[in-house]
Amino acid sequence: MWCSLFSSTSHFTIIKCSIPSDNQEFKNPINGNVVKLDLLKSNNNGHHVVTKTSFSPCDETLYNIPMSQIRQNIPTKKQLVDTYRQGTIVEGAYRQTVVIRSYEVGPDKVATIESILNLLQETALNHVWMSGLLSDGFGATHEMMKNNLIWVVSRMQVQIDHYPIWGEVIEIDTWVGASGKNGMRRDWQIRSHATGLVFARATSTWVMMNQQTRRLSKMPEEVRAEISPWFISKQAIKEENPIKIGKLDDTAKYALSNLKPKRSDLDMNHHVNNVKYVRWMLETIPDQFLESYQLSSIVLEYRRECGSMDIVQSLCEPDEEVLFDDVVVDVDQHKRRISVLHGFSLASGLLEANGLLESLSQRPFSYTHLLKIKEQIKNEEIVRGRTTWKRKISSMPFPT
């Protein structure tokens, strides 16, 4: 198939094609890039290839081809393997192999919570991609796009036992299930590719919102028919009694005001990305605490979306007083001054250095968070959160 470019925009490319016989394979340069035009019809693999019911060696036809369709090559049928993303479908779940990259870790060379949340989001979208249901929206299916619907998350919980380190290869499994009549649950599990050790688990609940009215919507039956064949009953985290997150007010111990979304904070649905919410929450926690403790779990309850023009206030309240004090302890008959967390009682026997440090390493600490829109008339809640923290460890607990 020989083709020449007539005209091109950011949305459509008009190509004049002369189609020979014998199914010969050719490539066509578009804007300096080599593009295979056997990506433009729906074949057995669910890809798109240019086709016509009958051809003659000199037949010429004009095709209006969306440029995004050429560049993205979104499957229209279920795929079992995605070699580019190192993803596979395993018993209805999506599994992707990922290498932790340098920009996904912090100063301690372990993956940040933001990186982990981004990986959860990416694998979820890749799962929809592989299913053949992905339309032009941000994870929306074909029937959702017809009904002008998008997905919004209402609740999310992440439990992290161990953080992957820079350069480590991990496997992420994700799958979906039913959540009530109009919702969908999505779960994840992250583990070490080398040892199989489970690093983290996550679960979330999603509902549909009308993209124009920004109101929640019931799940249309045609959408349910699309996604229900993918539902799996297993759960990464079993919540028999979900944690209820209390409401904070302006008396909270820590607060950051006048937080303004940047253009880079918006996602394809034109509201602030969920990962940005977590960053705003964590910025209220004292740096001295973050130096010694790492996040072990987070629960988020979403109340409303945040737009580009909203001014946000981040509130944070420790479950108990967690101030750093200097304490003098007697170690090997030498007086040493160390920083410890103040605000909880210790048995007298724990005042020896070993017992004190052991107690500190095992004791978790929790914070309650609230993001709200700061307005003169009313303050609308964006998301409530609760974080739990544990002492940082210096080595990974791999089995020997």
Disulfide bonds with the S-S distance in Angstrom:
none
